[in-house]
Amino acid sequence: MAEGFDTADIAVKPSYSERTIKNVLHEVITRLQFHNRSHAVAYAMRQGLI
C-alpha cells in the first residue's frame, strides 16, 4: 500500500487472492480504527514499521 500498489498487485507476490488481501486490509483498518488505507500507511510510517 505504501508503495502505491492496488489490491491486485499486492496479492500477486505472496500468491494470495485479491479477496484475501481485501479482507486482511479491512480487518486491520477496522481493528486499529483507521479512517482509510492512507491513514494506516501514515501510522505505520510514524511508528517506523515501514
C-alpha distance matrix in Angstrom:
0.0 3.8 5.4 5.2 5.4 6.8 8.0 10.9 9.4 7.6 11.0 13.1 13.0 14.1 16.2 15.2 15.8 13.3 15.2 14.7 10.9 11.5 14.2 12.5 9.7 12.8 14.8 12.8 12.4 16.1 17.5 16.2 17.1 14.1 14.6 11.2 7.4 8.2 10.9 9.1 7.1 10.5 12.4 10.8 11.6 15.0 15.8 15.2 12.9 10.6
3.8 0.0 3.8 5.5 7.5 9.9 11.7 14.3 12.3 10.6 14.3 15.8 15.1 16.4 19.0 18.4 19.3 17.1 19.0 18.3 14.5 15.2 17.6 15.5 12.7 15.6 17.3 14.6 14.1 17.9 19.0 17.0 18.0 14.8 15.4 12.5 8.9 8.0 10.5 9.1 5.8 8.5 10.8 9.1 8.8 12.3 13.6 12.6 11.0 8.2
5.4 3.8 0.0 3.8 5.8 9.2 11.7 13.4 10.6 9.9 13.7 14.5 13.7 15.9 18.3 18.3 19.2 17.1 19.6 19.2 15.5 16.6 19.4 17.6 15.1 18.2 20.1 17.8 17.4 21.2 22.4 20.6 21.6 18.4 18.7 15.4 11.8 11.0 14.0 12.8 9.6 11.9 14.5 12.6 11.8 15.5 16.8 15.2 13.7 10.3
5.2 5.5 3.8 0.0 3.8 6.5 9.7 11.5 9.4 9.6 13.3 14.3 14.5 16.8 18.5 18.1 18.3 15.6 18.1 18.4 14.7 15.1 18.3 17.2 14.4 17.0 19.6 17.7 16.8 20.4 22.2 20.8 21.2 17.8 17.4 13.9 10.5 10.0 13.5 13.0 10.3 12.8 15.6 14.5 14.0 17.4 19.0 18.0 16.5 13.4
5.4 7.5 5.8 3.8 0.0 3.8 6.7 7.9 5.7 6.2 9.7 10.6 11.4 13.7 15.0 14.7 14.8 12.2 15.1 15.5 12.0 12.8 16.2 15.3 13.1 15.9 18.5 17.2 16.8 20.2 22.1 21.2 21.8 18.8 18.5 14.8 11.4 12.1 15.4 14.2 12.1 15.2 17.5 16.0 16.2 19.8 20.8 19.7 17.5 14.7
6.8 9.9 9.2 6.5 3.8 0.0 3.8 5.6 5.4 6.3 8.8 10.5 12.3 14.1 14.6 13.6 12.8 9.6 12.2 13.3 10.1 10.1 13.8 13.8 11.6 13.9 16.9 16.2 15.6 18.6 20.9 20.6 20.9 18.0 17.4 13.6 10.7 12.2 15.5 14.5 13.3 16.5 18.6 17.5 18.3 21.6 22.5 22.0 19.6 17.3
8.0 11.7 11.7 9.7 6.7 3.8 0.0 3.8 5.5 5.1 6.3 9.0 11.1 12.0 12.2 10.4 9.3 6.1 8.5 9.5 6.6 6.8 10.4 10.7 9.2 11.5 14.3 14.3 14.2 16.9 19.1 19.3 19.8 17.5 17.3 13.7 11.0 13.5 16.2 14.6 14.1 17.7 19.1 17.8 19.4 22.5 22.9 22.6 19.8 18.0
10.9 14.3 13.4 11.5 7.9 5.6 3.8 0.0 3.8 5.5 5.2 6.6 9.7 11.1 10.3 9.3 8.0 5.3 8.8 10.3 8.3 9.2 12.6 13.2 12.5 14.7 17.3 17.6 17.9 20.3 22.4 22.9 23.6 21.3 21.1 17.5 14.8 17.1 19.9 18.2 17.5 21.1 22.6 21.0 22.3 25.7 26.0 25.3 22.4 20.4
9.4 12.3 10.6 9.4 5.7 5.4 5.5 3.8 0.0 3.8 5.4 5.5 7.6 10.0 10.2 10.3 10.3 8.4 12.0 12.6 10.0 11.7 15.0 14.6 13.7 16.5 18.9 18.4 18.8 21.8 23.5 23.4 24.4 21.9 21.9 18.2 15.0 16.7 19.7 17.9 16.5 20.0 21.6 19.7 20.5 24.1 24.5 23.3 20.5 18.1
7.6 10.6 9.9 9.6 6.2 6.3 5.1 5.5 3.8 0.0 3.8 5.6 6.4 7.9 9.1 8.6 9.4 7.9 11.0 10.5 7.4 9.8 12.6 11.5 10.8 14.1 15.9 15.2 16.1 19.1 20.4 20.4 21.7 19.5 20.1 16.6 13.2 15.2 17.7 15.4 14.1 17.8 19.0 16.8 18.1 21.6 21.5 20.5 17.4 15.4
11.0 14.3 13.7 13.3 9.7 8.8 6.3 5.2 5.4 3.8 0.0 3.8 5.9 6.1 5.9 5.0 5.8 5.4 8.6 8.0 6.2 9.1 11.5 11.0 11.4 14.3 15.9 15.9 17.3 19.8 21.0 21.6 23.1 21.3 22.0 18.6 15.6 18.2 20.4 17.9 17.2 21.0 21.8 19.5 21.2 24.7 24.2 23.3 20.0 18.4
13.1 15.8 14.5 14.3 10.6 10.5 9.0 6.6 5.5 5.6 3.8 0.0 3.8 5.8 5.1 6.6 7.8 8.2 11.7 11.4 10.0 12.9 15.2 14.7 15.1 18.1 19.6 19.5 20.9 23.5 24.7 25.1 26.7 24.7 25.3 21.9 18.7 20.8 23.3 20.8 19.7 23.4 24.4 21.9 23.1 26.7 26.4 25.0 21.8 19.8
13.0 15.1 13.7 14.5 11.4 12.3 11.1 9.7 7.6 6.4 5.9 3.8 0.0 3.8 5.5 7.8 10.3 11.1 14.3 13.0 11.3 14.7 16.6 15.2 15.7 19.1 20.2 19.4 21.2 24.0 24.7 24.8 26.8 24.9 26.0 22.7 19.2 21.0 23.3 20.5 19.0 22.6 23.4 20.5 21.6 25.2 24.5 22.8 19.5 17.6
14.1 16.4 15.9 16.8 13.7 14.1 12.0 11.1 10.0 7.9 6.1 5.8 3.8 0.0 3.8 5.6 9.1 10.7 13.1 10.9 10.0 13.7 14.8 13.2 14.5 17.8 18.2 17.8 20.1 22.6 22.8 23.3 25.6 24.2 25.7 22.7 19.4 21.7 23.4 20.3 19.4 23.0 23.2 20.3 21.9 25.3 24.2 22.7 19.2 17.9
16.2 19.0 18.3 18.5 15.0 14.6 12.2 10.3 10.2 9.1 5.9 5.1 5.5 3.8 0.0 3.8 6.7 9.2 11.7 10.2 10.2 13.6 14.8 14.1 15.8 18.6 19.3 19.5 21.7 23.8 24.4 25.4 27.4 26.1 27.2 24.1 21.1 23.6 25.6 22.6 22.0 25.7 26.1 23.4 25.2 28.5 27.5 26.2 22.7 21.4
15.2 18.4 18.3 18.1 14.7 13.6 10.4 9.3 10.3 8.6 5.0 6.6 7.8 5.6 3.8 0.0 3.8 6.5 8.2 6.4 7.0 10.3 11.2 10.9 12.8 15.2 15.9 16.7 18.8 20.6 21.4 22.6 24.5 23.4 24.5 21.5 18.9 21.9 23.6 20.6 20.6 24.4 24.5 22.1 24.3 27.5 26.5 25.7 22.1 21.2
15.8 19.3 19.2 18.3 14.8 12.8 9.3 8.0 10.3 9.4 5.8 7.8 10.3 9.1 6.7 3.8 0.0 3.8 5.3 5.2 6.6 8.8 10.0 11.0 12.6 14.4 15.7 17.0 18.6 20.1 21.4 23.0 24.3 23.2 23.8 20.8 18.5 21.7 23.6 21.0 21.3 25.1 25.4 23.5 25.8 28.9 28.2 27.7 24.2 23.2
13.3 17.1 17.1 15.6 12.2 9.6 6.1 5.3 8.4 7.9 5.4 8.2 11.1 10.7 9.2 6.5 3.8 0.0 3.8 5.5 5.2 6.3 8.7 10.1 10.7 12.3 14.4 15.6 16.5 18.2 20.1 21.3 22.2 20.8 20.9 17.7 15.6 18.7 20.8 18.7 18.9 22.6 23.3 21.8 24.0 27.0 26.7 26.5 23.2 22.0
15.2 19.0 19.6 18.1 15.1 12.2 8.5 8.8 12.0 11.0 8.6 11.7 14.3 13.1 11.7 8.2 5.3 3.8 0.0 3.8 5.4 5.0 6.2 8.7 9.9 10.4 12.3 14.4 15.3 16.3 18.2 20.0 20.7 19.8 20.0 17.3 15.8 19.4 20.9 18.8 19.8 23.4 23.6 22.5 25.0 27.8 27.3 27.5 24.2 23.5
14.7 18.3 19.2 18.4 15.5 13.3 9.5 10.3 12.6 10.5 8.0 11.4 13.0 10.9 10.2 6.4 5.2 5.5 3.8 0.0 3.8 5.4 5.1 6.2 8.6 9.8 10.6 12.4 14.2 15.3 16.5 18.3 19.7 19.1 20.0 17.5 15.8 19.3 20.4 17.8 18.8 22.4 22.2 20.7 23.5 26.1 25.2 25.4 21.8 21.5
10.9 14.5 15.5 14.7 12.0 10.1 6.6 8.3 10.0 7.4 6.2 10.0 11.3 10.0 10.2 7.0 6.6 5.2 5.4 3.8 0.0 3.8 5.4 5.1 6.1 8.4 9.9 10.7 12.1 14.0 15.4 16.6 17.9 16.7 17.6 14.7 12.5 15.8 17.3 14.6 15.3 19.0 19.0 17.5 20.0 22.9 22.2 22.3 18.8 18.2
11.5 15.2 16.6 15.1 12.8 10.1 6.8 9.2 11.7 9.8 9.1 12.9 14.7 13.7 13.6 10.3 8.8 6.3 5.0 5.4 3.8 0.0 3.8 5.5 5.2 6.0 8.6 10.0 10.5 12.0 14.1 15.5 16.1 14.9 15.2 12.4 11.0 14.6 15.9 13.9 15.2 18.6 18.8 18.0 20.6 23.1 22.8 23.4 20.3 19.7
14.2 17.6 19.4 18.3 16.2 13.8 10.4 12.6 15.0 12.6 11.5 15.2 16.6 14.8 14.8 11.2 10.0 8.7 6.2 5.1 5.4 3.8 0.0 3.8 5.5 5.1 6.2 8.7 9.9 10.4 12.1 14.2 15.1 14.8 15.7 13.7 12.8 16.6 17.1 14.7 16.6 19.9 19.4 18.6 21.7 23.9 23.1 24.0 20.8 20.9
12.5 15.5 17.6 17.2 15.3 13.8 10.7 13.2 14.6 11.5 11.0 14.7 15.2 13.2 14.1 10.9 11.0 10.1 8.7 6.2 5.1 5.5 3.8 0.0 3.8 5.4 5.2 6.3 8.6 9.9 10.6 12.2 13.9 13.6 15.2 13.3 11.8 15.3 15.6 12.6 14.3 17.7 16.8 15.6 18.8 21.0 19.9 20.6 17.3 17.6
9.7 12.7 15.1 14.4 13.1 11.6 9.2 12.5 13.7 10.8 11.4 15.1 15.7 14.5 15.8 12.8 12.6 10.7 9.9 8.6 6.1 5.2 5.5 3.8 0.0 3.8 5.5 5.2 6.0 8.4 10.0 10.7 11.8 10.7 12.0 9.7 8.0 11.6 12.0 9.4 11.2 14.5 14.0 13.3 16.3 18.5 17.9 18.8 15.8 15.8
12.8 15.6 18.2 17.0 15.9 13.9 11.5 14.7 16.5 14.1 14.3 18.1 19.1 17.8 18.6 15.2 14.4 12.3 10.4 9.8 8.4 6.0 5.1 5.4 3.8 0.0 3.8 5.5 5.2 5.9 8.4 10.0 10.3 9.8 10.7 9.1 9.0 12.7 12.6 10.7 13.3 16.1 15.5 15.5 18.7 20.3 19.9 21.4 18.6 18.9
14.8 17.3 20.1 19.6 18.5 16.9 14.3 17.3 18.9 15.9 15.9 19.6 20.2 18.2 19.3 15.9 15.7 14.4 12.3 10.6 9.9 8.6 6.2 5.2 5.5 3.8 0.0 3.8 5.5 5.1 5.9 8.4 9.6 10.4 12.3 11.6 11.5 14.9 14.1 11.6 14.5 17.1 15.6 15.4 19.0 20.3 19.2 20.9 18.0 19.0
12.8 14.6 17.8 17.7 17.2 16.2 14.3 17.6 18.4 15.2 15.9 19.5 19.4 17.8 19.5 16.7 17.0 15.6 14.4 12.4 10.7 10.0 8.7 6.3 5.2 5.5 3.8 0.0 3.8 5.5 5.3 6.0 8.2 8.3 11.0 10.2 9.6 12.6 11.4 8.4 11.2 13.7 12.0 11.7 15.3 16.5 15.4 17.1 14.3 15.5
12.4 14.1 17.4 16.8 16.8 15.6 14.2 17.9 18.8 16.1 17.3 20.9 21.2 20.1 21.7 18.8 18.6 16.5 15.3 14.2 12.1 10.5 9.9 8.6 6.0 5.2 5.5 3.8 0.0 3.8 5.7 5.5 5.8 5.1 7.2 6.8 7.2 10.1 8.7 6.7 10.1 12.1 10.9 11.7 14.9 15.9 15.6 17.6 15.4 16.2
16.1 17.9 21.2 20.4 20.2 18.6 16.9 20.3 21.8 19.1 19.8 23.5 24.0 22.6 23.8 20.6 20.1 18.2 16.3 15.3 14.0 12.0 10.4 9.9 8.4 5.9 5.1 5.5 3.8 0.0 3.8 5.6 5.0 6.5 8.3 9.1 10.5 13.3 11.6 10.2 13.8 15.4 13.8 14.9 18.3 18.8 18.2 20.6 18.5 19.7
17.5 19.0 22.4 22.2 22.1 20.9 19.1 22.4 23.5 20.4 21.0 24.7 24.7 22.8 24.4 21.4 21.4 20.1 18.2 16.5 15.4 14.1 12.1 10.6 10.0 8.4 5.9 5.3 5.7 3.8 0.0 3.8 5.4 8.0 10.9 11.9 12.8 15.3 13.0 11.0 14.6 16.0 13.5 14.3 17.9 18.1 16.9 19.4 17.3 19.2
16.2 17.0 20.6 20.8 21.2 20.6 19.3 22.9 23.4 20.4 21.6 25.1 24.8 23.3 25.4 22.6 23.0 21.3 20.0 18.3 16.6 15.5 14.2 12.2 10.7 10.0 8.4 6.0 5.5 5.6 3.8 0.0 3.8 5.7 9.3 10.6 11.4 13.1 10.3 8.4 11.9 12.8 10.1 11.3 14.8 14.6 13.5 16.4 14.7 16.7
17.1 18.0 21.6 21.2 21.8 20.9 19.8 23.6 24.4 21.7 23.1 26.7 26.8 25.6 27.4 24.5 24.3 22.2 20.7 19.7 17.9 16.1 15.1 13.9 11.8 10.3 9.6 8.2 5.8 5.0 5.4 3.8 0.0 3.8 6.5 8.9 11.0 12.5 9.5 9.0 12.8 13.2 11.1 13.3 16.3 15.9 15.7 18.7 17.4 18.9
14.1 14.8 18.4 17.8 18.8 18.0 17.5 21.3 21.9 19.5 21.3 24.7 24.9 24.2 26.1 23.4 23.2 20.8 19.8 19.1 16.7 14.9 14.8 13.6 10.7 9.8 10.4 8.3 5.1 6.5 8.0 5.7 3.8 0.0 3.8 5.7 7.6 8.7 5.8 5.9 9.6 10.0 8.8 11.1 13.8 13.8 14.3 17.0 15.8 16.7
14.6 15.4 18.7 17.4 18.5 17.4 17.3 21.1 21.9 20.1 22.0 25.3 26.0 25.7 27.2 24.5 23.8 20.9 20.0 20.0 17.6 15.2 15.7 15.2 12.0 10.7 12.3 11.0 7.2 8.3 10.9 9.3 6.5 3.8 0.0 3.8 7.3 8.0 6.0 7.8 10.9 11.1 11.0 13.6 15.7 15.9 17.0 19.5 18.5 18.8
11.2 12.5 15.4 13.9 14.8 13.6 13.7 17.5 18.2 16.6 18.6 21.9 22.7 22.7 24.1 21.5 20.8 17.7 17.3 17.5 14.7 12.4 13.7 13.3 9.7 9.1 11.6 10.2 6.8 9.1 11.9 10.6 8.9 5.7 3.8 0.0 3.8 5.5 5.3 6.5 9.0 10.2 11.0 12.7 14.6 15.7 17.0 18.8 17.4 17.1
7.4 8.9 11.8 10.5 11.4 10.7 11.0 14.8 15.0 13.2 15.6 18.7 19.2 19.4 21.1 18.9 18.5 15.6 15.8 15.8 12.5 11.0 12.8 11.8 8.0 9.0 11.5 9.6 7.2 10.5 12.8 11.4 11.0 7.6 7.3 3.8 0.0 3.8 5.4 5.0 6.3 8.6 9.9 10.6 12.4 14.3 15.4 16.6 14.9 14.1
8.2 8.0 11.0 10.0 12.1 12.2 13.5 17.1 16.7 15.2 18.2 20.8 21.0 21.7 23.6 21.9 21.7 18.7 19.4 19.3 15.8 14.6 16.6 15.3 11.6 12.7 14.9 12.6 10.1 13.3 15.3 13.1 12.5 8.7 8.0 5.5 3.8 0.0 3.8 5.4 5.1 6.1 8.5 9.9 10.5 12.3 14.2 15.4 14.4 13.2
10.9 10.5 14.0 13.5 15.4 15.5 16.2 19.9 19.7 17.7 20.4 23.3 23.3 23.4 25.6 23.6 23.6 20.8 20.9 20.4 17.3 15.9 17.1 15.6 12.0 12.6 14.1 11.4 8.7 11.6 13.0 10.3 9.5 5.8 6.0 5.3 5.4 3.8 0.0 3.8 5.5 5.1 6.2 8.7 10.0 10.6 12.4 14.3 13.7 13.5
9.1 9.1 12.8 13.0 14.2 14.5 14.6 18.2 17.9 15.4 17.9 20.8 20.5 20.3 22.6 20.6 21.0 18.7 18.8 17.8 14.6 13.9 14.7 12.6 9.4 10.7 11.6 8.4 6.7 10.2 11.0 8.4 9.0 5.9 7.8 6.5 5.0 5.4 3.8 0.0 3.8 5.5 5.2 6.2 8.7 10.0 10.7 12.4 11.0 11.1
7.1 5.8 9.6 10.3 12.1 13.3 14.1 17.5 16.5 14.1 17.2 19.7 19.0 19.4 22.0 20.6 21.3 18.9 19.8 18.8 15.3 15.2 16.6 14.3 11.2 13.3 14.5 11.2 10.1 13.8 14.6 11.9 12.8 9.6 10.9 9.0 6.3 5.1 5.5 3.8 0.0 3.8 5.4 5.1 6.2 8.6 9.9 10.6 9.3 8.3
10.5 8.5 11.9 12.8 15.2 16.5 17.7 21.1 20.0 17.8 21.0 23.4 22.6 23.0 25.7 24.4 25.1 22.6 23.4 22.4 19.0 18.6 19.9 17.7 14.5 16.1 17.1 13.7 12.1 15.4 16.0 12.8 13.2 10.0 11.1 10.2 8.6 6.1 5.1 5.5 3.8 0.0 3.8 5.5 5.2 6.2 8.7 10.0 10.1 9.5
12.4 10.8 14.5 15.6 17.5 18.6 19.1 22.6 21.6 19.0 21.8 24.4 23.4 23.2 26.1 24.5 25.4 23.3 23.6 22.2 19.0 18.8 19.4 16.8 14.0 15.5 15.6 12.0 10.9 13.8 13.5 10.1 11.1 8.8 11.0 11.0 9.9 8.5 6.2 5.2 5.4 3.8 0.0 3.8 5.4 5.1 6.2 8.7 8.6 9.5
10.8 9.1 12.6 14.5 16.0 17.5 17.8 21.0 19.7 16.8 19.5 21.9 20.5 20.3 23.4 22.1 23.5 21.8 22.5 20.7 17.5 18.0 18.6 15.6 13.3 15.5 15.4 11.7 11.7 14.9 14.3 11.3 13.3 11.1 13.6 12.7 10.6 9.9 8.7 6.2 5.1 5.5 3.8 0.0 3.8 5.5 5.2 6.2 5.1 6.0
11.6 8.8 11.8 14.0 16.2 18.3 19.4 22.3 20.5 18.1 21.2 23.1 21.6 21.9 25.2 24.3 25.8 24.0 25.0 23.5 20.0 20.6 21.7 18.8 16.3 18.7 19.0 15.3 14.9 18.3 17.9 14.8 16.3 13.8 15.7 14.6 12.4 10.5 10.0 8.7 6.2 5.2 5.4 3.8 0.0 3.8 5.4 5.1 5.9 5.3
15.0 12.3 15.5 17.4 19.8 21.6 22.5 25.7 24.1 21.6 24.7 26.7 25.2 25.3 28.5 27.5 28.9 27.0 27.8 26.1 22.9 23.1 23.9 21.0 18.5 20.3 20.3 16.5 15.9 18.8 18.1 14.6 15.9 13.8 15.9 15.7 14.3 12.3 10.6 10.0 8.6 6.2 5.1 5.5 3.8 0.0 3.8 5.5 7.7 8.5
15.8 13.6 16.8 19.0 20.8 22.5 22.9 26.0 24.5 21.5 24.2 26.4 24.5 24.2 27.5 26.5 28.2 26.7 27.3 25.2 22.2 22.8 23.1 19.9 17.9 19.9 19.2 15.4 15.6 18.2 16.9 13.5 15.7 14.3 17.0 17.0 15.4 14.2 12.4 10.7 9.9 8.7 6.2 5.2 5.4 3.8 0.0 3.8 5.5 7.9
15.2 12.6 15.2 18.0 19.7 22.0 22.6 25.3 23.3 20.5 23.3 25.0 22.8 22.7 26.2 25.7 27.7 26.5 27.5 25.4 22.3 23.4 24.0 20.6 18.8 21.4 20.9 17.1 17.6 20.6 19.4 16.4 18.7 17.0 19.5 18.8 16.6 15.4 14.3 12.4 10.6 10.0 8.7 6.2 5.1 5.5 3.8 0.0 3.8 5.5
12.9 11.0 13.7 16.5 17.5 19.6 19.8 22.4 20.5 17.4 20.0 21.8 19.5 19.2 22.7 22.1 24.2 23.2 24.2 21.8 18.8 20.3 20.8 17.3 15.8 18.6 18.0 14.3 15.4 18.5 17.3 14.7 17.4 15.8 18.5 17.4 14.9 14.4 13.7 11.0 9.3 10.1 8.6 5.1 5.9 7.7 5.5 3.8 0.0 3.8
10.6 8.2 10.3 13.4 14.7 17.3 18.0 20.4 18.1 15.4 18.4 19.8 17.6 17.9 21.4 21.2 23.2 22.0 23.5 21.5 18.2 19.7 20.9 17.6 15.8 18.9 19.0 15.5 16.2 19.7 19.2 16.7 18.9 16.7 18.8 17.1 14.1 13.2 13.5 11.1 8.3 9.5 9.5 6.0 5.3 8.5 7.9 5.5 3.8 0.0
